[in-house]
Amino acid sequence: MTTTEDPTTMTDEQMATTDESMTTIDEPAATARAAEAPVARSGPRRLSLPLLIVALVVASGVLLLLAAQSRHSPAAADRALTDRAATDEVLDEVGTAVSRVFSYDPKTLARTRDGARALLRGEAAKEYDALFGQVQLRVTEQQLTLTTTVARAGVTRLTATRAELLLFLDQTSVRRGGRRTTVAAQLSVSAGRDGGHWRITAIKAR
């Protein structure tokens, strides 16, 4: 008598064989899915070489633009900030000129006026000439002696041909039969380059 196996009934050995074959079939599909899945990356992202070159070129262009703007800025043109020799020169020449044109006595009036004509230009020369007549009268009548010295001075702006200065003066005066008196004064002075020297073009009391 032939025995017929129930197809729904499987021995443990048969089930193990079936599971092994199913595992073998599923491995290629799992491998393919793993290859398609995105790989998580740790750490900072790095720019590719072309992007890095572009970034460097842009940064260099910005730096060059800023450098060009700084070279043409008013601060860059002001030599008082960068050129110590030029600053000292204008301080010396303008300070000496101010001391000469505002120092006089009855015996030196003519020399003082001649010096002013050599050291002053423009509006400064016109104003000095207009006032010198009054000064000459007072000096002669009162036997007045005035000595002006520069106590402190600074250059507020300096180019190759123009300069702006602030001067702090001590002015000592003595009249016939009187006591010596010293007062402080403050001047804003403009100067221009003329014939290789600095000449005063404007004077304003502060």
LONU-892679 format. One line per field, with one value per atom (N, C-alpha, C): residue number from 0; residue in one letter; atom name; x, y, z. Coordinates in steps of 0.2 Angstrom, whole numbers, plus 2048, in hexadecimal, padded with zeros to 3 digits. Layout:
<rs>
num	NUM	...
residu	A	...
atome	CA	...
u	X	...
v	Y	...
w	Z	...
</rs>
This chain:
<rs>
num	0	0	0	1	1	1	2	2	2	3	3	3	4	4	4	5	5	5	6	6	6	7	7	7	8	8	8	9	9	9	10	10	10	11	11	11	12	12	12	13	13	13	14	14	14	15	15	15	16	16	16	17	17	17	18	18	18	19	19	19	20	20	20	21	21	21	22	22	22	23	23	23	24	24	24	25	25	25	26	26	26	27	27	27	28	28	28	29	29	29	30	30	30	31	31	31	32	32	32	33	33	33	34	34	34	35	35	35	36	36	36	37	37	37	38	38	38	39	39	39	40	40	40	41	41	41	42	42	42	43	43	43	44	44	44	45	45	45	46	46	46	47	47	47	48	48	48	49	49	49	50	50	50	51	51	51	52	52	52	53	53	53	54	54	54	55	55	55	56	56	56	57	57	57	58	58	58	59	59	59	60	60	60	61	61	61	62	62	62	63	63	63	64	64	64	65	65	65	66	66	66	67	67	67	68	68	68	69	69	69	70	70	70	71	71	71	72	72	72	73	73	73	74	74	74	75	75	75	76	76	76	77	77	77	78	78	78	79	79	79	80	80	80	81	81	81	82	82	82	83	83	83	84	84	84	85	85	85	86	86	86	87	87	87	88	88	88	89	89	89	90	90	90	91	91	91	92	92	92	93	93	93	94	94	94	95	95	95	96	96	96	97	97	97	98	98	98	99	99	99	100	100	100	101	101	101	102	102	102	103	103	103	104	104	104	105	105	105	106	106	106	107	107	107	108	108	108	109	109	109	110	110	110	111	111	111	112	112	112	113	113	113	114	114	114	115	115	115	116	116	116	117	117	117	118	118	118	119	119	119	120	120	120	121	121	121	122	122	122	123	123	123	124	124	124	125	125	125	126	126	126	127	127	127	128	128	128	129	129	129	130	130	130	131	131	131	132	132	132	133	133	133	134	134	134	135	135	135	136	136	136	137	137	137	138	138	138	139	139	139	140	140	140	141	141	141	142	142	142	143	143	143	144	144	144	145	145	145	146	146	146	147	147	147	148	148	148	149	149	149	150	150	150	151	151	151	152	152	152	153	153	153	154	154	154	155	155	155	156	156	156	157	157	157	158	158	158	159	159	159	160	160	160	161	161	161	162	162	162	163	163	163	164	164	164	165	165	165	166	166	166	167	167	167	168	168	168	169	169	169	170	170	170	171	171	171	172	172	172	173	173	173	174	174	174	175	175	175	176	176	176	177	177	177	178	178	178	179	179	179	180	180	180	181	181	181	182	182	182	183	183	183	184	184	184	185	185	185	186	186	186	187	187	187	188	188	188	189	189	189	190	190	190	191	191	191	192	192	192	193	193	193	194	194	194	195	195	195	196	196	196	197	197	197	198	198	198	199	199	199	200	200	200	201	201	201	202	202	202	203	203	203	204	204	204	205	205	205
residu	M	M	M	T	T	T	T	T	T	T	T	T	E	E	E	D	D	D	P	P	P	T	T	T	T	T	T	M	M	M	T	T	T	D	D	D	E	E	E	Q	Q	Q	M	M	M	A	A	A	T	T	T	T	T	T	D	D	D	E	E	E	S	S	S	M	M	M	T	T	T	T	T	T	I	I	I	D	D	D	E	E	E	P	P	P	A	A	A	A	A	A	T	T	T	A	A	A	R	R	R	A	A	A	A	A	A	E	E	E	A	A	A	P	P	P	V	V	V	A	A	A	R	R	R	S	S	S	G	G	G	P	P	P	R	R	R	R	R	R	L	L	L	S	S	S	L	L	L	P	P	P	L	L	L	L	L	L	I	I	I	V	V	V	A	A	A	L	L	L	V	V	V	V	V	V	A	A	A	S	S	S	G	G	G	V	V	V	L	L	L	L	L	L	L	L	L	L	L	L	A	A	A	A	A	A	Q	Q	Q	S	S	S	R	R	R	H	H	H	S	S	S	P	P	P	A	A	A	A	A	A	A	A	A	D	D	D	R	R	R	A	A	A	L	L	L	T	T	T	D	D	D	R	R	R	A	A	A	A	A	A	T	T	T	D	D	D	E	E	E	V	V	V	L	L	L	D	D	D	E	E	E	V	V	V	G	G	G	T	T	T	A	A	A	V	V	V	S	S	S	R	R	R	V	V	V	F	F	F	S	S	S	Y	Y	Y	D	D	D	P	P	P	K	K	K	T	T	T	L	L	L	A	A	A	R	R	R	T	T	T	R	R	R	D	D	D	G	G	G	A	A	A	R	R	R	A	A	A	L	L	L	L	L	L	R	R	R	G	G	G	E	E	E	A	A	A	A	A	A	K	K	K	E	E	E	Y	Y	Y	D	D	D	A	A	A	L	L	L	F	F	F	G	G	G	Q	Q	Q	V	V	V	Q	Q	Q	L	L	L	R	R	R	V	V	V	T	T	T	E	E	E	Q	Q	Q	Q	Q	Q	L	L	L	T	T	T	L	L	L	T	T	T	T	T	T	T	T	T	V	V	V	A	A	A	R	R	R	A	A	A	G	G	G	V	V	V	T	T	T	R	R	R	L	L	L	T	T	T	A	A	A	T	T	T	R	R	R	A	A	A	E	E	E	L	L	L	L	L	L	L	L	L	F	F	F	L	L	L	D	D	D	Q	Q	Q	T	T	T	S	S	S	V	V	V	R	R	R	R	R	R	G	G	G	G	G	G	R	R	R	R	R	R	T	T	T	T	T	T	V	V	V	A	A	A	A	A	A	Q	Q	Q	L	L	L	S	S	S	V	V	V	S	S	S	A	A	A	G	G	G	R	R	R	D	D	D	G	G	G	G	G	G	H	H	H	W	W	W	R	R	R	I	I	I	T	T	T	A	A	A	I	I	I	K	K	K	A	A	A	R	R	R
atome	N	CA	C	N	CA	C	N	CA	C	N	CA	C	N	CA	C	N	CA	C	N	CA	C	N	CA	C	N	CA	C	N	CA	C	N	CA	C	N	CA	C	N	CA	C	N	CA	C	N	CA	C	N	CA	C	N	CA	C	N	CA	C	N	CA	C	N	CA	C	N	CA	C	N	CA	C	N	CA	C	N	CA	C	N	CA	C	N	CA	C	N	CA	C	N	CA	C	N	CA	C	N	CA	C	N	CA	C	N	CA	C	N	CA	C	N	CA	C	N	CA	C	N	CA	C	N	CA	C	N	CA	C	N	CA	C	N	CA	C	N	CA	C	N	CA	C	N	CA	C	N	CA	C	N	CA	C	N	CA	C	N	CA	C	N	CA	C	N	CA	C	N	CA	C	N	CA	C	N	CA	C	N	CA	C	N	CA	C	N	CA	C	N	CA	C	N	CA	C	N	CA	C	N	CA	C	N	CA	C	N	CA	C	N	CA	C	N	CA	C	N	CA	C	N	CA	C	N	CA	C	N	CA	C	N	CA	C	N	CA	C	N	CA	C	N	CA	C	N	CA	C	N	CA	C	N	CA	C	N	CA	C	N	CA	C	N	CA	C	N	CA	C	N	CA	C	N	CA	C	N	CA	C	N	CA	C	N	CA	C	N	CA	C	N	CA	C	N	CA	C	N	CA	C	N	CA	C	N	CA	C	N	CA	C	N	CA	C	N	CA	C	N	CA	C	N	CA	C	N	CA	C	N	CA	C	N	CA	C	N	CA	C	N	CA	C	N	CA	C	N	CA	C	N	CA	C	N	CA	C	N	CA	C	N	CA	C	N	CA	C	N	CA	C	N	CA	C	N	CA	C	N	CA	C	N	CA	C	N	CA	C	N	CA	C	N	CA	C	N	CA	C	N	CA	C	N	CA	C	N	CA	C	N	CA	C	N	CA	C	N	CA	C	N	CA	C	N	CA	C	N	CA	C	N	CA	C	N	CA	C	N	CA	C	N	CA	C	N	CA	C	N	CA	C	N	CA	C	N	CA	C	N	CA	C	N	CA	C	N	CA	C	N	CA	C	N	CA	C	N	CA	C	N	CA	C	N	CA	C	N	CA	C	N	CA	C	N	CA	C	N	CA	C	N	CA	C	N	CA	C	N	CA	C	N	CA	C	N	CA	C	N	CA	C	N	CA	C	N	CA	C	N	CA	C	N	CA	C	N	CA	C	N	CA	C	N	CA	C	N	CA	C	N	CA	C	N	CA	C	N	CA	C	N	CA	C	N	CA	C	N	CA	C	N	CA	C	N	CA	C	N	CA	C	N	CA	C	N	CA	C	N	CA	C	N	CA	C	N	CA	C	N	CA	C	N	CA	C	N	CA	C	N	CA	C	N	CA	C	N	CA	C	N	CA	C	N	CA	C	N	CA	C	N	CA	C	N	CA	C	N	CA	C	N	CA	C	N	CA	C	N	CA	C	N	CA	C	N	CA	C	N	CA	C	N	CA	C	N	CA	C	N	CA	C	N	CA	C	N	CA	C	N	CA	C	N	CA	C	N	CA	C	N	CA	C	N	CA	C	N	CA	C	N	CA	C	N	CA	C	N	CA	C	N	CA	C	N	CA	C
u	804	800	804	803	807	805	80A	808	809	804	804	806	80B	80D	808	806	802	806	805	809	809	804	804	808	80B	80E	815	81A	822	825	82B	82F	833	836	83B	841	843	849	847	841	83E	83D	83B	83A	840	845	84C	84F	84E	851	84D	847	843	845	846	848	84F	853	85A	85A	855	855	852	84D	84A	84F	853	858	85D	85F	864	861	85A	857	857	855	854	85B	861	867	869	868	86A	865	85F	85A	85C	85E	860	867	86B	871	870	86C	86A	867	862	85F	864	869	86E	872	874	878	874	86D	869	868	869	867	86D	86B	870	874	87B	880	880	87F	880	887	889	88F	890	896	897	89D	89D	8A2	8A0	8A3	8A2	8A2	89E	89E	8A4	8A7	8AD	8AB	8AD	8AC	8B0	8AD	8B1	8B6	8BB	8C1	8BE	8BA	8B8	8B4	8B0	8AC	8B1	8B6	8BB	8BF	8C1	8C4	8C0	8BA	8B5	8B4	8B4	8B4	8BA	8C0	8C6	8C6	8C4	8C4	8C0	8BA	8B5	8B8	8BB	8BE	8C3	8C7	8CD	8CA	8C5	8C2	8C0	8BC	8BA	8BF	8C5	8CB	8CE	8CE	8D1	8CD	8C6	8C2	8C2	8C3	8C4	8CA	8CF	8D6	8D6	8D3	8D2	8CE	8C9	8C5	8C9	8CD	8D1	8D6	8D9	8DE	8DB	8D5	8D2	8CE	8CE	8CA	8CD	8C9	8CD	8D2	8D1	8D6	8DC	8DC	8E2	8E6	8E2	8E6	8E8	8E7	8E9	8F0	8F5	8FC	8FE	8FA	8FB	8FA	8F7	8F6	8FC	900	904	90B	90C	913	915	919	91C	920	924	929	925	920	91C	919	916	912	917	91D	922	924	924	926	921	91B	916	915	916	915	91B	921	926	926	924	924	91E	918	912	913	915	916	91B	921	926	922	91E	91B	916	912	90E	911	917	91B	91E	920	923	91E	918	913	90F	90F	90C	911	917	91C	91F	91E	921	922	926	927	928	929	92A	92F	935	93B	93A	936	936	930	92B	925	926	92B	92C	92E	933	935	92F	92B	925	921	91F	91B	91E	924	928	927	928	928	921	91C	915	913	916	915	918	91D	921	91D	91A	918	910	90D	905	903	8FE	8FB	8F3	8F0	8E9	8E5	8E0	8DC	8E0	8E5	8E9	8ED	8F0	8F4	8EF	8EA	8E5	8E3	8E1	8DF	8E4	8EA	8F0	8F2	8F2	8F3	8EE	8E8	8E2	8E3	8E5	8E6	8EC	8F1	8F8	8F9	8F5	8F5	8F3	8EE	8EB	8F1	8F4	8F9	8FF	901	906	905	8FF	8FD	8FE	8FB	8FB	902	906	90D	911	910	914	911	90B	908	90A	909	909	910	915	91B	91A	916	914	918	91A	91E	91A	919	915	91A	91A	91E	919	919	914	918	917	91A	914	916	911	913	90E	90E	90D	908	906	903	904	901	8FF	8FB	8F9	8F6	8F8	8F5	8EF	8E9	8E3	8E2	8E5	8E4	8EA	8ED	8F3	8F3	8F4	8F5	8FB	8FC	903	903	8FD	8FD	8F9	8F6	8F1	8F2	8F1	8F2	8ED	8EA	8E6	8E9	8EA	8EE	8EA	8EB	8E8	8EE	8EF	8F4	8F2	8F5	8F4	8FA	8F9	8FE	8FE	904	905	908	904	906	908	90E	910	911	90E	90E	911	914	916	916	913	912	917	918	91D	91A	91E	91C	917	916	911	914	910	913	912	916	916	910	90C	906	906	904	904	8FD	8FA	8F3	8F4	8EF	8EF	8EA	8EC	8E8	8E8	8E2	8E2	8E0	8E3	8E2	8E1	8DD	8DC	8DF	8E4	8E8	8E8	8E7	8E7	8EE	8F1	8F7	8F7	8FB	8FC	903	905	90C	90D	913	914	91C	91E	926	92A	927	92B	92A	926	925	91E	91C	915	914	90E	90C	905	904	8FE	8F9	8F3	8EE	8E8	8E7	8E1	8E2	8E0	8E1	8DA	8D8	8D2	8D3	8D1	8D1	8CC	8CD	8C8	8C6
v	7FA	800	806	80A	810	816	819	81E	825	829	830	835	839	83E	844	847	84D	853	856	85C	861	861	867	865	85F	85C	85C	85F	85F	85E	85A	858	85E	85E	863	864	85E	85F	862	861	864	86B	86E	875	878	875	878	87A	874	875	87B	87B	881	888	888	88F	891	88C	88D	890	88D	88F	896	897	89E	8A3	8A2	8A6	8A8	8A2	8A3	8A8	8A7	8AB	8B2	8B4	8BB	8BF	8BB	8BF	8C4	8C2	8C7	8CD	8CC	8D2	8D6	8D4	8D8	8DC	8D8	8DC	8E1	8E1	8E6	8EC	8EA	8F0	8F4	8F0	8F3	8F8	8F6	8FA	900	900	906	90B	908	90D	912	918	91D	91C	91D	91B	922	921	926	928	92F	931	935	934	938	93D	943	948	94D	953	958	956	95A	958	95C	959	95C	95F	965	967	964	963	960	965	962	967	96D	96C	971	977	974	979	97D	97A	97D	982	981	986	98C	98B	990	995	991	995	999	997	99A	9A0	99F	9A5	9AA	9A9	9AE	9B2	9AE	9B1	9B6	9B4	9B8	9BE	9BE	9C4	9C9	9C6	9CB	9CE	9CB	9CE	9D3	9D2	9D7	9DD	9DC	9E2	9E6	9E3	9E7	9EA	9E7	9EA	9F1	9F0	9F6	9FB	9FA	9FF	A02	9FF	A02	A06	A04	A09	A0F	A10	A16	A19	A17	A1A	A20	A25	A2B	A2A	A25	A23	A21	A1D	A1B	A21	A26	A2C	A30	A30	A34	A32	A36	A34	A35	A39	A3A	A34	A2F	A28	A23	A25	A20	A22	A29	A2C	A30	A2E	A32	A37	A36	A3B	A41	A40	A45	A49	A46	A49	A4D	A4B	A4F	A55	A54	A5A	A60	A5E	A63	A66	A62	A65	A6A	A68	A6D	A73	A73	A79	A7D	A7A	A7E	A81	A7D	A80	A86	A85	A8B	A91	A90	A96	A99	A95	A99	A9D	A9A	A9D	AA4	AA4	AAA	AAF	AAE	AB3	AB6	AB2	AB5	AB6	AB8	ABA	AC1	AC6	ACD	AD1	AD6	ADC	AE2	AE8	AEE	AEE	AEB	AEB	AE5	AE1	ADB	ADB	AE0	AE0	ADF	AE3	AE2	ADB	AD8	AD1	ACC	ACD	AC9	AC9	ACF	AD0	ACC	ACD	ACA	AC2	AC0	AB9	AB6	ABA	AB8	AB7	ABC	ABC	AB6	AB3	AAD	AA7	AA7	AA1	AA0	AA5	AA5	AA5	AA2	AA2	AA3	AA5	AA5	AA9	AA6	AAA	AAC	AA8	AA9	AAF	AB0	AB6	ABC	ABC	AC2	AC4	ABF	AC1	AC4	AC1	AC4	ACB	ACC	AD3	AD8	AD6	ADA	ADC	AD8	AD9	ADC	ADC	ADD	AE5	AE9	AF0	AF2	AEE	AEF	AEC	AE7	AE4	AE9	AEB	AF0	AF6	AF9	AFE	AFD	AF7	AF5	AF4	AF1	AEF	AF5	AFA	B00	B04	B05	B09	B06	B00	AFD	AFA	AFA	AF7	AF0	AEC	AE6	AE1	ADC	AD6	AD0	ACC	AC6	AC0	ABB	AB5	AAF	AAB	AA6	A9F	A9A	A94	A8E	A89	A84	A7F	A7E	A79	A72	A71	A6B	A6C	A67	A67	A60	A5F	A59	A5A	A55	A55	A51	A54	A51	A4D	A50	A4D	A4F	A4B	A4C	A48	A4C	A49	A4B	A4A	A4C	A53	A57	A5E	A62	A5F	A63	A60	A64	A62	A66	A63	A66	A65	A6A	A6A	A6D	A6B	A6E	A70	A76	A79	A7C	A7A	A7D	A82	A88	A8D	A90	A92	A96	A9D	AA2	AA9	AAD	AB0	AB4	ABB	AC0	AC7	ACB	AD0	AD5	ADC	AE1	AE8	AEC	AF2	AF6	AF8	AF6	AF8	AF3	AED	AE8	AE2	ADD	AD7	AD2	ACD	AC7	AC3	AC2	ABE	AB8	AB3	AAD	AAA	AAA	AA7	AA1	A9D	A97	A99	A96	A97	A90	A90	A8A	A8C	A89	A8B	A84	A85	A80	A83	A7F	A82	A7D	A80	A7C	A7E	A7A	A7B	A78	A7A	A77	A77	A72	A71	A76	A7A	A7F	A80	A7E	A7E	A7A	A74	A6F	A71	A76	A78	A78	A78	A79	A80	A83	A8A	A8A	A8E	A8F	A92	A8F	A92	A94	A92	A94	A94	A98	A98	A9A	A96	A97	A96	A9B	A9A	A96	A92	A8D	A8F
w	800	800	800	7FC	7FB	7FF	803	808	804	805	802	807	806	80B	80B	811	811	80F	809	807	80C	811	816	81C	81C	822	820	823	822	828	827	82D	82E	834	836	832	82F	82A	824	821	81B	81C	822	824	824	827	827	821	81C	815	812	813	80F	812	818	81B	818	818	815	80E	80A	803	802	807	807	809	80E	810	80A	806	801	7FB	7FA	7F5	7F7	7FE	800	800	801	802	7FC	7F6	7F0	7F0	7F2	7F2	7F8	7FE	803	802	7FE	7FC	7F8	7F3	7EE	7F2	7F6	7FA	7FE	801	805	801	7FA	7F6	7F4	7F3	7F1	7F7	7FD	803	804	805	807	80D	80C	811	816	81C	821	821	821	821	828	82B	831	830	834	833	82E	82D	829	822	81E	816	813	80F	80B	804	803	7FC	7F7	7F1	7EC	7E9	7E6	7E4	7DF	7DA	7D6	7DB	7DF	7E4	7E8	7EA	7EF	7EB	7E5	7E0	7DF	7DE	7DD	7E3	7E9	7EF	7F0	7EF	7F0	7EB	7E5	7E0	7E2	7E4	7E7	7ED	7F1	7F7	7F5	7F1	7EE	7EB	7E7	7E4	7E9	7EE	7F3	7F7	7F8	7FC	7F7	7F1	7EC	7EC	7EC	7EB	7F2	7F8	7FE	7FE	7FB	7FB	7F7	7F1	7EC	7EF	7F3	7F6	7FB	7FF	805	802	7FC	7F9	7F7	7F5	7F3	7F8	7FE	803	806	809	80B	810	814	81A	817	811	80E	80B	808	805	80A	811	816	818	816	818	81F	823	82A	82E	82B	82F	82D	828	825	824	823	821	826	82B	830	82E	829	827	824	820	81D	822	827	82D	831	832	836	832	82B	827	827	827	826	82D	833	839	83B	838	839	835	82F	82B	82D	82E	830	837	83B	842	842	83E	83E	83B	836	832	837	83B	83F	845	847	84C	84A	843	840	83F	83C	83A	840	846	84C	851	84F	854	852	855	853	859	858	85C	858	85B	857	852	854	850	84A	84A	846	841	842	83E	836	834	82C	82A	82F	82D	82E	833	834	82E	82B	825	81F	81E	818	819	81F	820	81F	821	820	818	814	80D	80A	80D	80A	80D	812	816	815	813	812	80B	80A	803	803	7FE	7FD	803	806	80B	811	813	819	817	811	810	810	80D	80C	813	817	81E	822	821	825	823	81D	81A	81C	81D	81F	826	82A	831	833	82F	831	833	830	831	838	83B	842	846	845	849	849	844	844	848	848	84C	853	855	85C	85F	85B	85D	85E	85A	85A	860	861	866	86D	86E	874	876	871	871	873	86F	871	86D	871	86F	870	86A	86B	868	86C	86A	86A	865	864	863	867	866	866	862	861	867	86B	871	86E	86A	868	861	85D	856	853	84F	84C	845	841	83A	83A	838	837	831	82B	825	821	81D	819	812	80D	806	803	7FD	7FA	7F9	7F9	7F8	7FD	801	806	80D	812	819	81D	822	827	82E	832	838	83E	844	84A	84E	850	854	85A	860	866	868	869	869	870	872	878	875	877	875	87B	87B	881	87E	882	880	886	884	889	886	889	887	88B	889	88C	893	898	89F	8A2	89E	8A0	8A2	8A4	8A6	8A0	8A0	89B	89C	897	898	892	894	890	88F	889	888	883	883	87F	879	873	86D	869	865	861	85A	855	84E	84A	845	840	83A	837	832	82C	826	81F	81C	819	815	80F	80A	803	801	7FD	7FB	7F5	7F6	7F1	7F1	7EB	7EA	7EE	7F0	7F4	7FC	7FE	805	806	80D	80F	810	80E	80F	811	816	819	815	814	80F	813	819	81D	824	828	830	833	838	83B	843	847	84E	850	855	858	85F
</rs>
